Amino acid sequence: ESHGKACAKGSLTFPLLSDSDGSVSEAYGADLKIPLLGSFSDRQTFVIDSSGTVREHWLERDGSMANVKAIGPGSHVQQVLDALDKLG
């Protein structure tokens, strides 16, 4: 429900994903298993086109993901917007 509201508020034309059971994280190799602490989703962003192909991928811990707390030029938000613009 909250994702639907966010899409409406931001005029997004694509769905946002909430991976509560971790199955999508596991399928994309984004799950992070830490002994004694359990399983978590590693902070990653994927841009997936309408045919299901991963077009862009950023991983916070490898440095490919720009600042996630900033907005504007040089931010991760801008990285994603630029990738979406390339898709058309």
N, C-alpha and C positions, 0 to 999 in steps of 0.2 A: 504494500500500500504506500509506504513512504517513497519507494522508488518511482511509483506512478505519479505521485505529487511532484517529485523533483523533475521528472520528465516534462510534466505539464508546465511547471513554473519556468523551466529553462527552455521551453519550446523544443525539446529534444525529439528527434524523429526516429530514435532507436531505443531499444530497451536497455535498462541497467540491470545488472545481475547481482543477486545476493546468493552466495554459495554456502548456505547454512549447514549442509551436510558434508562439504568438502569434496564432493565428487568432481566438480568442474576443476577445482585446483589440482586435484590428482591427475585428471585427464590431460591437463596442460603442463604438468610438471612443476606446478607452482606450490605444491605442498611442501612444508618444511617440517621434518620430524626431528624433534629434540628429545633424546633419551631423558626419562624422568618427568619431562614437562608435557610430552604429548605431541600432537600434530597441530600445525598452524598453517595459514596461508601466508606465503612470503609476499611482500609487497611488490606486485608486478602489475603492469598495465598491458593489455593486448588490444589492438585494433583489428577487428575481424570483419572482412567484407561480407556482402550479402550471400556469397556462395560458401561461406564458412572458412575461407582461407585467412590465416593470420598474416596480416600485412605489415604490422609493426609490433614490436615487443620491447618493453623497457623493464629492467630489474633494478630495484633500488640498491641492492648490495654490490652490484658490479659497476656502479657509477654511470650507467647509461640513462638513468632517470634523473632529470633535472630536479631542482628544488620543488618538493611537493607542497611546501607551505607558502610559496610565493604565488603571485598572480601577475601576468603580464610577460613581457619579453624575458627569455631565459628561464621561464618556469616550466614545470612539467605540464601544466594546463596548456601552455602554448605549444609544447611538443605535440600533444594529442590533437589540438585544433589544427595544427599544420598538417599532420598526417591525415586527418579527416578531409581537409581541403584537397589533398592530393588524390583522394579517392573520387572526388567529384561530387 
